[in-house]
């Protein structure tokens, strides 16, 4: 099958902050069980621009008050996206692309960074699990945060948790 390119184009992704720590576990620990129990906190902010958006995304993995053994990771990045100039989109499609798709693309880019960051770590590569983006948007709506934000006067959002 020939792939059709999305009208939403990822121009760049940059990491703007990251912290990585390995916490040695006690002997005879089941690594997979340990990793599957990490608390994962995701947050994002969308700043719409004339023909696209900047999506700030951050992930805190095993960063609670008491960190479990293994990996403790914080990573924050920004994706720069634009809509193809040749695309003819309805306002509904445009909005969906600049919100749900843009956040998914940014999260996937962050996932790649985290995988690379941990590739040579003691437990091996950590892959950020699939995230329910719809649920993140619902949590933001519940918290009274408006999305998307305009370029001027934007506010950074508070953290959303993912269970």
Phi and psi restraints in degrees (value plus and minus 20) as a CYANA .aco file:
   2 UNK   PHI    -109.5   -69.5
   2 UNK   PSI     107.4   147.4
   3 UNK   PHI     -96.2   -56.2
   3 UNK   PSI     115.9   155.9
   4 UNK   PHI    -116.1   -76.1
   4 UNK   PSI     107.9   147.9
   5 UNK   PHI     -91.3   -51.3
   5 UNK   PSI     124.7   164.7
   6 UNK   PHI     -94.1   -54.1
   6 UNK   PSI     128.0   168.0
   7 UNK   PHI     -90.9   -50.9
   7 UNK   PSI     -31.6     8.4
   8 UNK   PHI    -114.2   -74.2
   8 UNK   PSI      96.8   136.8
   9 UNK   PHI    -128.6   -88.6
   9 UNK   PSI     106.0   146.0
  10 UNK   PHI    -101.2   -61.2
  10 UNK   PSI      91.8   131.8
  11 UNK   PHI    -104.7   -64.7
  11 UNK   PSI     -58.0   -18.0
  12 UNK   PHI    -184.0  -144.0
  12 UNK   PSI     137.0   177.0
  13 UNK   PHI    -159.9  -119.9
  13 UNK   PSI     112.4   152.4
  14 UNK   PHI    -153.9  -113.9
  14 UNK   PSI     121.3   161.3
  15 UNK   PHI    -104.9   -64.9
  15 UNK   PSI     108.7   148.7
  16 UNK   PHI    -131.0   -91.0
  16 UNK   PSI     -30.2     9.8
  17 UNK   PHI    -185.5  -145.5
  17 UNK   PSI     119.3   159.3
  18 UNK   PHI    -176.4  -136.4
  18 UNK   PSI     126.5   166.5
  19 UNK   PHI    -158.5  -118.5
  19 UNK   PSI     110.6   150.6
  20 UNK   PHI    -151.8  -111.8
  20 UNK   PSI     114.7   154.7
  21 UNK   PHI    -162.1  -122.1
  21 UNK   PSI     119.1   159.1
  22 UNK   PHI    -127.3   -87.3
  22 UNK   PSI     107.7   147.7
  23 UNK   PHI    -130.9   -90.9
  23 UNK   PSI      93.1   133.1
  24 UNK   PHI     -80.9   -40.9
  24 UNK   PSI     110.3   150.3
  25 UNK   PHI    -106.4   -66.4
  25 UNK   PSI     142.1   182.1
  26 UNK   PHI     -86.4   -46.4
  26 UNK   PSI     142.2   182.2
  27 UNK   PHI     -83.6   -43.6
  27 UNK   PSI     139.2   179.2
  28 UNK   PHI      37.8    77.8
  28 UNK   PSI      21.9    61.9
  29 UNK   PHI    -120.0   -80.0
  29 UNK   PSI     119.1   159.1
  30 UNK   PHI    -101.4   -61.4
  30 UNK   PSI      85.5   125.5
  31 UNK   PHI     -78.9   -38.9
  31 UNK   PSI     -67.7   -27.7
  32 UNK   PHI     -80.1   -40.1
  32 UNK   PSI     -61.3   -21.3
  33 UNK   PHI     -85.6   -45.6
  33 UNK   PSI     -63.2   -23.2
  34 UNK   PHI     -79.8   -39.8
  34 UNK   PSI     -70.1   -30.1
  35 UNK   PHI     -85.2   -45.2
  35 UNK   PSI     -56.8   -16.8
  36 UNK   PHI     -89.1   -49.1
  36 UNK   PSI     -35.5     4.5
  37 UNK   PHI    -118.1   -78.1
  37 UNK   PSI     -16.8    23.2
  38 UNK   PHI     -82.1   -42.1
  38 UNK   PSI     119.0   159.0
  39 UNK   PHI     -96.2   -56.2
  39 UNK   PSI     109.2   149.2
  40 UNK   PHI    -138.8   -98.8
  40 UNK   PSI     103.6   143.6
  41 UNK   PHI    -137.9   -97.9
  41 UNK   PSI     106.3   146.3
  42 UNK   PHI    -141.8  -101.8
  42 UNK   PSI     120.4   160.4
  43 UNK   PHI    -161.3  -121.3
  43 UNK   PSI     135.7   175.7
  44 UNK   PHI    -172.6  -132.6
  44 UNK   PSI     138.3   178.3
  45 UNK   PHI    -162.3  -122.3
  45 UNK   PSI     117.0   157.0
  46 UNK   PHI    -132.8   -92.8
  46 UNK   PSI     107.4   147.4
  47 UNK   PHI    -136.4   -96.4
  47 UNK   PSI      88.1   128.1
  48 UNK   PHI     -96.3   -56.3
  48 UNK   PSI     121.7   161.7
  49 UNK   PHI    -142.2  -102.2
  49 UNK   PSI     156.9   196.9
  50 UNK   PHI     -72.9   -32.9
  50 UNK   PSI     -69.8   -29.8
  51 UNK   PHI    -138.6   -98.6
  51 UNK   PSI       3.3    43.3
  52 UNK   PHI     158.5   198.5
  52 UNK   PSI    -166.8  -126.8
  53 UNK   PHI    -181.1  -141.1
  53 UNK   PSI     137.1   177.1
  54 UNK   PHI    -130.1   -90.1
  54 UNK   PSI     109.5   149.5
  55 UNK   PHI    -137.9   -97.9
  55 UNK   PSI      95.6   135.6
  56 UNK   PHI    -112.7   -72.7
  56 UNK   PSI     111.1   151.1
  57 UNK   PHI    -156.5  -116.5
  57 UNK   PSI     119.8   159.8
  58 UNK   PHI    -160.2  -120.2
  58 UNK   PSI     131.2   171.2
  59 UNK   PHI    -155.5  -115.5
  59 UNK   PSI     110.3   150.3
  60 UNK   PHI    -136.2   -96.2
  60 UNK   PSI      96.2   136.2
  61 UNK   PHI    -134.1   -94.1
  61 UNK   PSI     102.2   142.2
  62 UNK   PHI      36.5    76.5
  62 UNK   PSI      27.7    67.7
  63 UNK   PHI    -136.3   -96.3
  63 UNK   PSI       3.4    43.4
  64 UNK   PHI     -91.6   -51.6
  64 UNK   PSI    -194.7  -154.7
  65 UNK   PHI     -80.5   -40.5
  65 UNK   PSI     -57.1   -17.1
  66 UNK   PHI    -137.8   -97.8
  66 UNK   PSI      92.6   132.6
  67 UNK   PHI    -102.2   -62.2
  67 UNK   PSI     118.1   158.1
  68 UNK   PHI     -97.4   -57.4
  68 UNK   PSI     140.2   180.2
  69 UNK   PHI     -81.0   -41.0
  69 UNK   PSI     136.3   176.3
  70 UNK   PHI      90.3   130.3
  70 UNK   PSI    -151.7  -111.7
  71 UNK   PHI    -117.9   -77.9
  71 UNK   PSI     120.5   160.5
  72 UNK   PHI    -144.8  -104.8
  72 UNK   PSI      98.4   138.4
  73 UNK   PHI    -152.3  -112.3
  73 UNK   PSI     113.4   153.4
  74 UNK   PHI    -146.8  -106.8
  74 UNK   PSI     110.1   150.1
  75 UNK   PHI    -163.0  -123.0
  75 UNK   PSI     117.5   157.5
  76 UNK   PHI    -155.8  -115.8
  76 UNK   PSI     113.7   153.7
  77 UNK   PHI    -162.8  -122.8
  77 UNK   PSI     151.9   191.9
  78 UNK   PHI    -153.8  -113.8
  78 UNK   PSI     111.6   151.6
  79 UNK   PHI    -125.1   -85.1
  79 UNK   PSI     114.4   154.4
  80 UNK   PHI    -126.6   -86.6
  80 UNK   PSI      99.1   139.1
  81 UNK   PHI    -147.5  -107.5
  81 UNK   PSI     132.7   172.7
  82 UNK   PHI    -160.9  -120.9
  82 UNK   PSI     136.0   176.0
  83 UNK   PHI    -106.6   -66.6
  83 UNK   PSI     117.6   157.6
  84 UNK   PHI     -76.4   -36.4
  84 UNK   PSI     116.1   156.1
  85 UNK   PHI     -87.7   -47.7
  85 UNK   PSI     -42.2    -2.2
  86 UNK   PHI    -110.8   -70.8
  86 UNK   PSI     -28.0    12.0
  87 UNK   PHI     -93.9   -53.9
  87 UNK   PSI     116.4   156.4
  88 UNK   PHI    -131.4   -91.4
  88 UNK   PSI      90.2   130.2
  89 UNK   PHI    -144.4  -104.4
  89 UNK   PSI     127.9   167.9
  90 UNK   PHI     -93.8   -53.8
  90 UNK   PSI     142.0   182.0
  91 UNK   PHI     -81.2   -41.2
  91 UNK   PSI     -57.0   -17.0
  92 UNK   PHI     -82.9   -42.9
  92 UNK   PSI     -65.8   -25.8
  93 UNK   PHI     -85.5   -45.5
  93 UNK   PSI     -60.7   -20.7
  94 UNK   PHI     -80.6   -40.6
  94 UNK   PSI     -66.2   -26.2
  95 UNK   PHI     -82.9   -42.9
  95 UNK   PSI     -63.9   -23.9
  96 UNK   PHI     -82.3   -42.3
  96 UNK   PSI     -63.0   -23.0
  97 UNK   PHI     -83.8   -43.8
  97 UNK   PSI     -64.1   -24.1
  98 UNK   PHI     -98.2   -58.2
  98 UNK   PSI     -25.7    14.3
  99 UNK   PHI    -133.9   -93.9
  99 UNK   PSI    -103.3   -63.3
 100 UNK   PHI     -79.3   -39.3
 100 UNK   PSI     -68.9   -28.9
 101 UNK   PHI     -86.8   -46.8
 101 UNK   PSI     -61.0   -21.0
 102 UNK   PHI     -83.0   -43.0
 102 UNK   PSI     -63.1   -23.1
 103 UNK   PHI     -85.8   -45.8
 103 UNK   PSI     -61.5   -21.5
 104 UNK   PHI     -81.0   -41.0
 104 UNK   PSI     -62.2   -22.2
 105 UNK   PHI     -84.4   -44.4
 105 UNK   PSI     -63.7   -23.7
 106 UNK   PHI     -84.2   -44.2
 106 UNK   PSI     -62.7   -22.7
 107 UNK   PHI     -82.5   -42.5
 107 UNK   PSI     -60.0   -20.0
 108 UNK   PHI     -85.2   -45.2
 108 UNK   PSI     -58.3   -18.3
 109 UNK   PHI     -85.0   -45.0
 109 UNK   PSI     -60.7   -20.7
 110 UNK   PHI     -85.0   -45.0
 110 UNK   PSI     -58.6   -18.6
 111 UNK   PHI     -78.8   -38.8
 111 UNK   PSI     -63.7   -23.7
 112 UNK   PHI     -82.1   -42.1
 112 UNK   PSI     -61.1   -21.1
 113 UNK   PHI     -81.9   -41.9
 113 UNK   PSI     -66.8   -26.8
 114 UNK   PHI     -83.5   -43.5
 114 UNK   PSI     -60.0   -20.0
 115 UNK   PHI     -81.0   -41.0
 115 UNK   PSI     -64.1   -24.1
 116 UNK   PHI     -86.6   -46.6
 116 UNK   PSI     -61.2   -21.2
 117 UNK   PHI     -78.4   -38.4
 117 UNK   PSI     -59.3   -19.3
 118 UNK   PHI    -117.4   -77.4
 118 UNK   PSI     -19.7    20.3
 119 UNK   PHI     -75.8   -35.8
 119 UNK   PSI     -54.6   -14.6
 120 UNK   PHI    -129.2   -89.2
 120 UNK   PSI      -1.5    38.5
 121 UNK   PHI    -103.2   -63.2
 121 UNK   PSI     143.3   183.3
 122 UNK   PHI     -74.7   -34.7
 122 UNK   PSI     -56.5   -16.5
 123 UNK   PHI    -111.1   -71.1
 123 UNK   PSI     -19.6    20.4
 124 UNK   PHI      63.6   103.6
 124 UNK   PSI    -194.4  -154.4
 125 UNK   PHI     -82.1   -42.1
 125 UNK   PSI     112.8   152.8
 126 UNK   PHI    -123.8   -83.8
 126 UNK   PSI     107.2   147.2
 127 UNK   PHI    -129.1   -89.1
 127 UNK   PSI      98.6   138.6
 128 UNK   PHI     -78.1   -38.1
 128 UNK   PSI     105.5   145.5
 129 UNK   PHI     -81.9   -41.9
 129 UNK   PSI     143.6   183.6
 130 UNK   PHI     -81.3   -41.3
 130 UNK   PSI     118.4   158.4
 131 UNK   PHI    -134.8   -94.8
 131 UNK   PSI     117.0   157.0
 132 UNK   PHI     -99.6   -59.6
 132 UNK   PSI      75.4   115.4
 133 UNK   PHI     -84.2   -44.2
 133 UNK   PSI     -56.9   -16.9
 134 UNK   PHI     -77.3   -37.3
 134 UNK   PSI     -61.7   -21.7
 135 UNK   PHI     -84.8   -44.8
 135 UNK   PSI     -58.9   -18.9
 136 UNK   PHI     -80.4   -40.4
 136 UNK   PSI     -63.6   -23.6
 137 UNK   PHI     -84.3   -44.3
 137 UNK   PSI     -59.2   -19.2
 138 UNK   PHI     -83.5   -43.5
 138 UNK   PSI     -61.2   -21.2
 139 UNK   PHI     -83.9   -43.9
 139 UNK   PSI     -59.7   -19.7
 140 UNK   PHI     -84.3   -44.3
 140 UNK   PSI     -62.7   -22.7
 141 UNK   PHI     -82.9   -42.9
 141 UNK   PSI     -62.3   -22.3
 142 UNK   PHI     -83.0   -43.0
 142 UNK   PSI     -55.4   -15.4
 143 UNK   PHI     -99.1   -59.1
 143 UNK   PSI     -21.9    18.1
 144 UNK   PHI      60.4   100.4
 144 UNK   PSI       1.2    41.2
 145 UNK   PHI    -112.4   -72.4
 145 UNK   PSI     109.4   149.4
 146 UNK   PHI    -105.7   -65.7
 146 UNK   PSI     115.3   155.3
 147 UNK   PHI    -151.4  -111.4
 147 UNK   PSI     127.0   167.0
 148 UNK   PHI     -99.4   -59.4
 148 UNK   PSI     152.0   192.0
 149 UNK   PHI    -119.9   -79.9
 149 UNK   PSI     129.2   169.2
 150 UNK   PHI     -99.3   -59.3
 150 UNK   PSI     137.1   177.1
 151 UNK   PHI     -79.5   -39.5
 151 UNK   PSI     -61.2   -21.2
 152 UNK   PHI    -110.3   -70.3
 152 UNK   PSI     118.6   158.6
 153 UNK   PHI      49.3    89.3
 153 UNK   PSI       5.6    45.6
 154 UNK   PHI     -95.1   -55.1
 154 UNK   PSI     133.5   173.5
 155 UNK   PHI    -139.3   -99.3
 155 UNK   PSI     124.0   164.0
 156 UNK   PHI     -96.4   -56.4
 156 UNK   PSI     123.8   163.8
 157 UNK   PHI    -107.5   -67.5
 157 UNK   PSI     139.7   179.7
 158 UNK   PHI    -105.5   -65.5
 158 UNK   PSI     146.6   186.6
 159 UNK   PHI     -88.3   -48.3
 159 UNK   PSI     120.9   160.9
 160 UNK   PHI    -128.4   -88.4
 160 UNK   PSI     120.7   160.7
 161 UNK   PHI    -123.1   -83.1
 161 UNK   PSI     133.5   173.5
 162 UNK   PHI    -143.4  -103.4
 162 UNK   PSI     105.0   145.0
